[in-house]
Amino acid sequence: HGQRLAQESHVDADLVMPFPDSGNYAAIGYARESGIPFEMGMIRNHYVGRSFIQPTQSMRDFSVRIKLNPVRELIKGKDIIIIEDSIIRGTTAKTRVKALRELGVKKVHMRISCPPHKFPCYYGIDFSSKGELIAAEKTVDELRVYLGLDSLHYLSIEGMLEASGVKNPELNFCKACYDGDYPVPFDPEFTKQCMG
């Protein structure tokens, strides 16, 4: 996905870095395709789980604060490209971008290795309402401003399918959280009751 992302959204920068660990492999692919050096500009605390699935906003905020720590020596005064696997609520991205700016990063570009999550997942992932999805509420440019980025780009649905090697996406690939086309009918009231 990272290589395709670089093809779709090249930008000049000093380094490519992931928000570990979810962006690691896409960042490596982006760096290889773009020719921009890859660096681990953040160190992840592996004892903290996925922040976006924490049950309350205060727990998500706390998780983000202790989860990722920037390496000042690698990033200060640089133009960087951050690669992330997704933006769900925006909690992690906003907090980390602010921390990077405070450390003296010149430009912060973010590239997301999937399309924007605009629709709820009724099949088990914990973002069950559209109101929880920041990409459903904001345009890409509004989200760029909200997060404090110099540029923001998501991988296209077509790019994701091609990078995944999907030959017949209508038969074997759920894209409902990206395009709202749910492959299996569902009852929203039943789903809310089952998922709490």
MIDOSE-1310 file (N, C-alpha, C; in nm, 2 decimals, decimal comma, always signed):
residues 196
hgqr	+0,08/-0,12/+0,00/+0,00/+0,00/+0,00/+0,09/+0,13/+0,00; +0,20/+0,12/+0,06/+0,29/+0,24/+0,07/+0,34/+0,28/-0,06; +0,38/+0,18/-0,15/+0,43/+0,22/-0,28/+0,32/+0,29/-0,36; +0,20/+0,23/-0,36/+0,09/+0,29/-0,43/+0,06/+0,43/-0,38
laqe	+0,06/+0,45/-0,25/+0,04/+0,58/-0,18/+0,14/+0,68/-0,23; +0,26/+0,64/-0,24/+0,37/+0,73/-0,29/+0,34/+0,77/-0,44; +0,29/+0,68/-0,52/+0,26/+0,71/-0,66/+0,14/+0,81/-0,67; +0,05/+0,79/-0,58/-0,07/+0,88/-0,58/-0,05/+1,02/-0,51
shvd	+0,05/+1,03/-0,43/+0,06/+1,15/-0,34/+0,20/+1,19/-0,31; +0,29/+1,20/-0,41/+0,43/+1,23/-0,38/+0,44/+1,38/-0,33; +0,53/+1,40/-0,23/+0,56/+1,53/-0,18/+0,70/+1,53/-0,14; +0,77/+1,64/-0,16/+0,91/+1,65/-0,12/+0,92/+1,66/+0,03
adlv	+1,02/+1,59/+0,09/+1,04/+1,59/+0,24/+1,18/+1,54/+0,27; +1,22/+1,55/+0,39/+1,35/+1,50/+0,44/+1,35/+1,36/+0,48; +1,23/+1,31/+0,53/+1,22/+1,17/+0,57/+1,08/+1,13/+0,58; +1,06/+1,00/+0,57/+0,94/+0,93/+0,58/+0,94/+0,85/+0,71
mpfp	+0,84/+0,86/+0,79/+0,83/+0,79/+0,92/+0,69/+0,74/+0,95; +0,68/+0,63/+1,01/+0,54/+0,58/+1,05/+0,50/+0,64/+1,19; +0,37/+0,63/+1,21/+0,33/+0,63/+1,35/+0,33/+0,48/+1,38; +0,42/+0,43/+1,46/+0,44/+0,29/+1,49/+0,32/+0,23/+1,57
dsgn	+0,28/+0,11/+1,55/+0,34/+0,02/+1,46/+0,26/+0,01/+1,33; +0,14/+0,06/+1,34/+0,04/+0,04/+1,23/+0,09/+0,10/+1,10; +0,17/+0,20/+1,09/+0,21/+0,26/+0,97/+0,35/+0,21/+0,92; +0,41/+0,11/+0,99/+0,55/+0,07/+0,96/+0,57/+0,02/+0,82
yaai	+0,49/-0,08/+0,78/+0,51/-0,14/+0,65/+0,48/-0,05/+0,53; +0,37/+0,03/+0,55/+0,33/+0,13/+0,44/+0,44/+0,24/+0,43; +0,50/+0,27/+0,54/+0,61/+0,38/+0,54/+0,73/+0,33/+0,47; +0,76/+0,20/+0,49/+0,88/+0,14/+0,42/+0,85/+0,14/+0,27
gyar	+0,73/+0,10/+0,23/+0,70/+0,10/+0,09/+0,69/+0,24/+0,03; +0,64/+0,34/+0,10/+0,64/+0,48/+0,06/+0,78/+0,53/+0,04; +0,87/+0,50/+0,13/+1,01/+0,55/+0,13/+1,08/+0,49/+0,01; +1,06/+0,36/-0,02/+1,13/+0,29/-0,13/+1,08/+0,35/-0,26
esgi	+0,95/+0,37/-0,27/+0,89/+0,42/-0,40/+0,93/+0,56/-0,43; +0,94/+0,64/-0,32/+0,96/+0,79/-0,34/+1,11/+0,82/-0,34; +1,19/+0,73/-0,28/+1,34/+0,76/-0,27/+1,37/+0,85/-0,15; +1,27/+0,88/-0,07/+1,29/+0,96/+0,05/+1,33/+0,87/+0,17
pfem	+1,44/+0,90/+0,25/+1,48/+0,81/+0,35/+1,37/+0,78/+0,46; +1,37/+0,65/+0,50/+1,28/+0,60/+0,61/+1,36/+0,62/+0,74; +1,29/+0,67/+0,84/+1,34/+0,68/+0,98/+1,23/+0,64/+1,08; +1,27/+0,58/+1,19/+1,18/+0,56/+1,30/+1,18/+0,68/+1,39
gmir	+1,11/+0,78/+1,35/+1,11/+0,91/+1,42/+1,02/+0,91/+1,55; +0,95/+0,80/+1,58/+0,88/+0,78/+1,70/+0,90/+0,64/+1,75; +0,91/+0,64/+1,88/+0,92/+0,51/+1,95/+0,78/+0,48/+2,02; +0,74/+0,36/+2,00/+0,61/+0,32/+2,06/+0,62/+0,24/+2,19
nhyv	+0,54/+0,28/+2,28/+0,52/+0,20/+2,41/+0,43/+0,08/+2,37; +0,48/-0,04/+2,37/+0,41/-0,16/+2,33/+0,31/-0,21/+2,44; +0,31/-0,14/+2,55/+0,22/-0,19/+2,66/+0,09/-0,11/+2,66; +0,07/-0,03/+2,56/-0,06/+0,04/+2,54/-0,13/-0,01/+2,42
grsf	-0,26/-0,04/+2,43/-0,33/-0,10/+2,32/-0,37/+0,01/+2,22; -0,46/-0,03/+2,13/-0,51/+0,06/+2,02/-0,59/+0,17/+2,09; -0,55/+0,29/+2,07/-0,62/+0,40/+2,14/-0,76/+0,43/+2,08; -0,78/+0,40/+1,95/-0,91/+0,44/+1,90/-1,02/+0,35/+1,95
iqpt	-0,99/+0,23/+2,01/-1,10/+0,14/+2,06/-1,12/+0,15/+2,21; -1,05/+0,25/+2,28/-1,08/+0,27/+2,42/-1,22/+0,32/+2,43; -1,29/+0,29/+2,54/-1,43/+0,32/+2,55/-1,47/+0,47/+2,57; -1,37/+0,55/+2,63/-1,41/+0,69/+2,65/-1,30/+0,78/+2,59
qsmr	-1,34/+0,90/+2,56/-1,24/+1,00/+2,51/-1,13/+1,02/+2,60; -1,15/+1,03/+2,73/-1,04/+1,06/+2,82/-0,94/+0,94/+2,83; -0,99/+0,82/+2,81/-0,90/+0,71/+2,81/-0,82/+0,71/+2,68; -0,89/+0,75/+2,56/-0,82/+0,76/+2,44/-0,71/+0,86/+2,44
dfsv	-0,74/+0,98/+2,50/-0,64/+1,08/+2,52/-0,52/+1,04/+2,60; -0,54/+0,97/+2,71/-0,44/+0,92/+2,80/-0,35/+0,82/+2,72; -0,41/+0,73/+2,65/-0,34/+0,63/+2,58/-0,25/+0,69/+2,47; -0,30/+0,79/+2,41/-0,21/+0,86/+2,30/-0,09/+0,92/+2,37
rikl	-0,11/+0,99/+2,48/+0,00/+1,06/+2,54/+0,11/+0,97/+2,58; +0,08/+0,85/+2,62/+0,19/+0,76/+2,67/+0,23/+0,66/+2,56; +0,16/+0,66/+2,45/+0,19/+0,55/+2,35/+0,31/+0,58/+2,26; +0,32/+0,70/+2,21/+0,42/+0,73/+2,11/+0,51/+0,85/+2,16
npvr	+0,64/+0,83/+2,14/+0,74/+0,93/+2,19/+0,83/+0,97/+2,07; +0,83/+1,09/+2,03/+0,92/+1,14/+1,92/+1,06/+1,13/+1,95; +1,15/+1,11/+1,85/+1,29/+1,11/+1,86/+1,34/+1,25/+1,81; +1,36/+1,34/+1,90/+1,39/+1,48/+1,86/+1,51/+1,49/+1,77
elik	+1,61/+1,42/+1,79/+1,74/+1,43/+1,71/+1,71/+1,39/+1,56; +1,61/+1,31/+1,53/+1,58/+1,27/+1,39/+1,49/+1,37/+1,32; +1,41/+1,44/+1,40/+1,30/+1,51/+1,33/+1,31/+1,67/+1,34; +1,38/+1,72/+1,44/+1,38/+1,86/+1,46/+1,44/+1,93/+1,33
gkdi	+1,36/+2,04/+1,29/+1,40/+2,12/+1,17/+1,38/+2,05/+1,04; +1,31/+1,94/+1,04/+1,29/+1,86/+0,91/+1,15/+1,88/+0,86; +1,14/+1,85/+0,73/+1,01/+1,83/+0,66/+0,99/+1,68/+0,66; +0,87/+1,64/+0,72/+0,85/+1,49/+0,74/+0,72/+1,45/+0,67
iiie	+0,72/+1,32/+0,63/+0,60/+1,26/+0,59/+0,57/+1,15/+0,69; +0,45/+1,16/+0,75/+0,40/+1,06/+0,84/+0,31/+0,96/+0,77; +0,34/+0,83/+0,78/+0,25/+0,73/+0,72/+0,17/+0,67/+0,84; +0,04/+0,66/+0,82/-0,05/+0,60/+0,92/-0,14/+0,51/+0,85
dsii	-0,19/+0,40/+0,92/-0,28/+0,31/+0,85/-0,42/+0,36/+0,84; -0,46/+0,45/+0,93/-0,60/+0,50/+0,92/-0,61/+0,62/+1,02; -0,72/+0,70/+1,00/-0,76/+0,80/+1,09/-0,90/+0,77/+1,12; -0,93/+0,73/+1,25/-1,07/+0,70/+1,28/-1,14/+0,82/+1,35
rgtt	-1,09/+0,85/+1,47/-1,15/+0,97/+1,54/-1,06/+1,09/+1,54; -0,93/+1,07/+1,50/-0,84/+1,18/+1,49/-0,76/+1,21/+1,62; -0,79/+1,14/+1,73/-0,73/+1,16/+1,86/-0,58/+1,15/+1,85; -0,53/+1,03/+1,80/-0,39/+1,01/+1,80/-0,32/+1,11/+1,70
aktr	-0,37/+1,12/+1,59/-0,31/+1,21/+1,49/-0,29/+1,35/+1,54; -0,40/+1,41/+1,59/-0,40/+1,55/+1,64/-0,29/+1,57/+1,75; -0,29/+1,48/+1,84/-0,20/+1,49/+1,96/-0,05/+1,47/+1,91; -0,03/+1,38/+1,82/+0,11/+1,36/+1,78/+0,16/+1,47/+1,69
vkal	+0,07/+1,52/+1,60/+0,11/+1,63/+1,51/+0,15/+1,75/+1,60; +0,07/+1,78/+1,70/+0,10/+1,89/+1,79/+0,23/+1,87/+1,86; +0,26/+1,75/+1,90/+0,39/+1,72/+1,97/+0,51/+1,74/+1,87; +0,49/+1,70/+1,75/+0,59/+1,72/+1,65/+0,62/+1,86/+1,62
relg	+0,51/+1,94/+1,61/+0,53/+2,09/+1,59/+0,61/+2,15/+1,71; +0,57/+2,11/+1,83/+0,64/+2,16/+1,95/+0,79/+2,13/+1,95; +0,83/+2,02/+1,89/+0,97/+1,97/+1,88/+1,04/+2,04/+1,77; +0,98/+2,12/+1,69/+1,05/+2,20/+1,59/+1,05/+2,14/+1,45
vkkv	+0,96/+2,04/+1,42/+0,94/+1,99/+1,29/+0,89/+2,11/+1,20; +0,95/+2,12/+1,08/+0,92/+2,24/+0,99/+0,78/+2,21/+0,92; +0,78/+2,10/+0,85/+0,65/+2,07/+0,77/+0,61/+1,93/+0,81; +0,48/+1,91/+0,83/+0,43/+1,77/+0,86/+0,32/+1,74/+0,75
hmri	+0,36/+1,64/+0,67/+0,27/+1,59/+0,57/+0,22/+1,45/+0,62; +0,10/+1,42/+0,60/+0,05/+1,29/+0,64/-0,01/+1,21/+0,53; +0,02/+1,09/+0,52/-0,03/+1,00/+0,41/-0,10/+0,88/+0,48; -0,22/+0,85/+0,44/-0,30/+0,74/+0,51/-0,31/+0,62/+0,41
scpp	-0,27/+0,50/+0,45/-0,26/+0,39/+0,36/-0,39/+0,32/+0,34; -0,51/+0,39/+0,36/-0,64/+0,34/+0,32/-0,72/+0,46/+0,29; -0,84/+0,43/+0,23/-0,93/+0,55/+0,20/-0,99/+0,60/+0,34; -1,06/+0,71/+0,33/-1,12/+0,77/+0,46/-1,23/+0,68/+0,51
hkfp	-1,24/+0,65/+0,64/-1,35/+0,58/+0,70/-1,46/+0,67/+0,72; -1,57/+0,66/+0,63/-1,68/+0,75/+0,63/-1,81/+0,69/+0,68; -1,81/+0,55/+0,70/-1,93/+0,48/+0,73/-1,90/+0,39/+0,85; -2,00/+0,36/+0,93/-1,98/+0,27/+1,05/-1,96/+0,13/+1,00
cyyg	-1,88/+0,06/+1,08/-1,87/-0,09/+1,06/-1,97/-0,16/+1,16; -2,06/-0,23/+1,10/-2,15/-0,31/+1,18/-2,11/-0,45/+1,20; -1,99/-0,48/+1,16/-1,95/-0,62/+1,16/-1,84/-0,65/+1,27; -1,83/-0,56/+1,37/-1,74/-0,59/+1,48/-1,64/-0,49/+1,52
idfs	-1,59/-0,41/+1,43/-1,49/-0,31/+1,47/-1,56/-0,20/+1,55; -1,49/-0,15/+1,65/-1,56/-0,05/+1,75/-1,55/+0,09/+1,69; -1,62/+0,11/+1,58/-1,66/+0,25/+1,55/-1,79/+0,24/+1,48; -1,89/+0,22/+1,56/-2,02/+0,18/+1,52/-2,12/+0,30/+1,48
skge	-2,08/+0,42/+1,50/-2,17/+0,53/+1,46/-2,09/+0,63/+1,37; -2,16/+0,68/+1,28/-2,10/+0,78/+1,18/-2,04/+0,90/+1,25; -2,10/+0,94/+1,36/-2,06/+1,06/+1,43/-1,92/+1,04/+1,50; -1,88/+0,91/+1,51/-1,74/+0,88/+1,57/-1,63/+0,89/+1,46
liaa	-1,67/+0,90/+1,34/-1,57/+0,89/+1,23/-1,54/+1,03/+1,18; -1,42/+1,08/+1,20/-1,39/+1,22/+1,17/-1,40/+1,25/+1,02; -1,36/+1,15/+0,94/-1,37/+1,17/+0,79/-1,51/+1,18/+0,74; -1,61/+1,13/+0,82/-1,75/+1,14/+0,78/-1,80/+1,28/+0,81
ektv	-1,73/+1,35/+0,90/-1,78/+1,49/+0,94/-1,70/+1,60/+0,87; -1,58/+1,57/+0,82/-1,49/+1,68/+0,76/-1,44/+1,64/+0,62; -1,42/+1,74/+0,54/-1,36/+1,71/+0,41/-1,21/+1,68/+0,44; -1,13/+1,64/+0,34/-0,99/+1,61/+0,36/-0,92/+1,74/+0,40
delr	-0,96/+1,85/+0,33/-0,89/+1,98/+0,36/-0,93/+2,03/+0,50; -1,05/+2,01/+0,54/-1,09/+2,05/+0,68/-1,02/+1,97/+0,78; -1,00/+1,84/+0,75/-0,93/+1,75/+0,84/-0,78/+1,79/+0,85; -0,72/+1,82/+0,74/-0,59/+1,87/+0,73/-0,57/+1,99/+0,83
vylg	-0,66/+2,09/+0,82/-0,65/+2,21/+0,90/-0,67/+2,17/+1,05; -0,77/+2,09/+1,08/-0,80/+2,04/+1,21/-0,68/+1,97/+1,28; -0,61/+1,89/+1,20/-0,50/+1,81/+1,25/-0,37/+1,89/+1,26; -0,36/+2,01/+1,19/-0,24/+2,09/+1,19/-0,14/+2,05/+1,09
ldsl	-0,18/+1,99/+0,98/-0,09/+1,94/+0,88/-0,07/+2,03/+0,76; +0,05/+2,02/+0,70/+0,08/+2,09/+0,58/+0,01/+2,03/+0,46; -0,01/+1,90/+0,46/-0,08/+1,83/+0,35/-0,13/+1,69/+0,41; -0,24/+1,64/+0,35/-0,30/+1,52/+0,39/-0,35/+1,45/+0,26
hyls	-0,32/+1,32/+0,25/-0,37/+1,24/+0,14/-0,40/+1,10/+0,19; -0,52/+1,05/+0,14/-0,56/+0,91/+0,17/-0,54/+0,83/+0,04; -0,51/+0,70/+0,06/-0,50/+0,61/-0,06/-0,64/+0,60/-0,12; -0,65/+0,60/-0,25/-0,78/+0,58/-0,31/-0,83/+0,44/-0,29
iegm	-0,97/+0,42/-0,31/-1,02/+0,28/-0,30/-0,96/+0,20/-0,41; -0,95/+0,25/-0,53/-0,89/+0,18/-0,64/-0,75/+0,14/-0,61; -0,67/+0,23/-0,56/-0,53/+0,21/-0,52/-0,52/+0,10/-0,41; -0,61/+0,10/-0,32/-0,61/+0,00/-0,21/-0,64/-0,14/-0,27
leas	-0,74/-0,15/-0,36/-0,77/-0,28/-0,42/-0,66/-0,33/-0,50; -0,60/-0,24/-0,58/-0,48/-0,28/-0,67/-0,37/-0,33/-0,58; -0,33/-0,25/-0,48/-0,22/-0,28/-0,39/-0,25/-0,41/-0,32; -0,37/-0,44/-0,29/-0,41/-0,57/-0,22/-0,42/-0,69/-0,31
gvkn	-0,41/-0,66/-0,44/-0,42/-0,77/-0,54/-0,56/-0,83/-0,56; -0,66/-0,75/-0,52/-0,80/-0,80/-0,53/-0,84/-0,80/-0,68; -0,88/-0,91/-0,73/-0,92/-0,93/-0,87/-1,07/-0,90/-0,89; -1,15/-0,94/-0,80/-1,30/-0,91/-0,81/-1,35/-0,86/-0,68
peln	-1,33/-0,73/-0,65/-1,37/-0,67/-0,52/-1,52/-0,68/-0,49; -1,60/-0,70/-0,58/-1,75/-0,71/-0,55/-1,78/-0,85/-0,48; -1,69/-0,95/-0,51/-1,71/-1,08/-0,45/-1,64/-1,10/-0,32; -1,52/-1,04/-0,30/-1,44/-1,08/-0,19/-1,37/-0,97/-0,11
fcka	-1,43/-0,85/-0,11/-1,36/-0,74/-0,04/-1,47/-0,65/+0,01; -1,48/-0,63/+0,14/-1,58/-0,54/+0,20/-1,51/-0,40/+0,20; -1,58/-0,31/+0,14/-1,54/-0,17/+0,14/-1,64/-0,08/+0,21; -1,73/-0,14/+0,29/-1,85/-0,06/+0,34/-1,80/+0,06/+0,42
cydg	-1,70/+0,05/+0,50/-1,66/+0,16/+0,58/-1,60/+0,28/+0,50; -1,57/+0,25/+0,38/-1,52/+0,35/+0,29/-1,63/+0,41/+0,19; -1,71/+0,32/+0,14/-1,81/+0,37/+0,04/-1,95/+0,35/+0,08; -1,98/+0,29/+0,20/-2,12/+0,28/+0,24/-2,20/+0,16/+0,17
dypv	-2,13/+0,08/+0,09/-2,20/-0,03/+0,02/-2,18/-0,15/+0,10; -2,28/-0,18/+0,19/-2,26/-0,30/+0,28/-2,30/-0,43/+0,21; -2,21/-0,53/+0,21/-2,23/-0,65/+0,14/-2,34/-0,74/+0,20; -2,36/-0,73/+0,33/-2,46/-0,81/+0,40/-2,56/-0,72/+0,46
pfdp	-2,69/-0,74/+0,44/-2,79/-0,65/+0,50/-2,79/-0,66/+0,65; -2,82/-0,55/+0,72/-2,82/-0,54/+0,86/-2,93/-0,46/+0,91; -2,97/-0,48/+1,04/-3,07/-0,40/+1,10/-3,00/-0,31/+1,20; -2,99/-0,18/+1,18/-2,92/-0,09/+1,27/-2,96/-0,11/+1,42
eftk	-3,09/-0,12/+1,45/-3,13/-0,14/+1,59/-3,08/-0,27/+1,65; -3,09/-0,38/+1,58/-3,03/-0,50/+1,63/-2,88/-0,49/+1,65; -2,81/-0,43/+1,55/-2,67/-0,41/+1,56/-2,63/-0,33/+1,69; -2,70/-0,22/+1,71/-2,67/-0,14/+1,83/-2,69/-0,22/+1,96
qcmg	-2,80/-0,30/+1,96/-2,82/-0,38/+2,08/-2,71/-0,49/+2,10; -2,67/-0,55/+2,00/-2,57/-0,65/+2,01/-2,43/-0,60/+2,04; -2,40/-0,48/+1,99/-2,27/-0,42/+2,01/-2,26/-0,33/+2,13; -2,37/-0,31/+2,20/-2,37/-0,23/+2,32/-2,39/-0,09/+2,30
